[in-house]
Amino acid sequence: MKRRFRILPLVLLAVFSFMLTACGSQNKTQTIVGKWKSSDGKESVYEFREDKSGTMTLNGTVSKDFTYTVEGDKLKITTEVLKQKQENECTYTLEDGKLTIKDNLGSVTYNKES
């Protein structure tokens, strides 16, 4: 009986340590909201607004409005072309003020402007 009481605190400590580590790994202060400019020299800019709308601009001339959803590390961007909705789902990471978006064509890193 005494042995079980010695092991129980160790098991509980291990479980709580795991829970704190798992919760702490997600930085809640980082958000996709803001203006992001590509770092690859192609002049693409994404602006994500708090209301889940946004604008993408390519080469400083072509702009397209979109809506988006974020679930975990998944980013889904929905645009409308000729009254047809087009959805593009990709993964993203936020780290040190950089947003990296990856889809089946590759990945692009963006620097936060605002």
N, C-alpha and C positions, 0 to 999 in steps of 0.2 A: 504494500500500500504506500509506503514512504517513497519508493522509487517512482511511482506514478506521479506523485506530487512534485518531484524534482524535474521530471521530464516535461510536464505540462507547462510550466513557465517558459521553458526554452522553446517549445513549439509555438506558444502564443507570441513570444518575442520574434520568432522567425516570420510568422504570418503578418504581424504588424509592420515589421521592417519591409517585407515585400509590398504590402499595401502602400506604405509611404513612398517607396521608391517608384512604384507604378504611377501613383498620382502626381508625384513631383516631376516626372519626366515630361509632362505636357505643360508647356509654358503658356499659362492662360493670358499673359499680358500681350503676347504676340497675336496679331490679327491680320487678315488678308486685306482689310479695309485700308484704302489709301491709293496713291498713284505710284505705279511701278514701271520703270524704264528698263528695257533690255540692256544687258551688258555685252551683247555680241556685235554691236555696231549696226544693227539692222533697223534702228529707230522705231521699234515697236513699244507701245505704251499701253498698259492696262490700268484702268481706274475702277476700283471696286468700292461701291458706296455701302453704307450701313443698311440701306433699304433693300439690299440684294439685287440692285441694278448696277450697271457699269457701262463703260465705253472702252473699246479697243481702238487704237489709232496705229496705222502702219505708215511708215515713211513720212510721218507728219502731215499727210494729206488725206488718206482714206480713213474714215471713222465709222464704226459700227456699234450700235447700242446692243446690250445683252442683259439677260438676267442670269443669276448664278445661285447655286446651292453648294454648301460645304458640309460634308459628313465624314468625320475622321480625317483621313488624308486624301479623300476624294473630292475633286472639284468638278462640278458639272456646269458648263456654260451653254446657255440656250440663246440662239439668235433667230431672227426671222428673215428669210430671203424669199422674195416673191410670194409672200403670205404663207410660206411653208416654214415650220419650226425645224431648226437643226440643232441637235444636242451633241456636244463634244464632252466626253468624260475623260478626265486625266487624274493624275496624282500630283500632289504638291508637297513641298516642304518649306518651312519658314525657319531661317537660322541666321542670326547676326545681321538683321536688316536686309536679308536677301530672300527672295521668293524664287524657288525653282519649280517650274511646271514641266511635267513629263507626260508625253503621250506616245502613241505608237510610232510617231515620226522622229522622236528624240526628245531632248530637254533643252530648255532655255532658262537662264537665270536673269532675274530682274532685280534692280536696286530700288529701294524705296525712296521716293521723292518727297512725299508729304503724307 
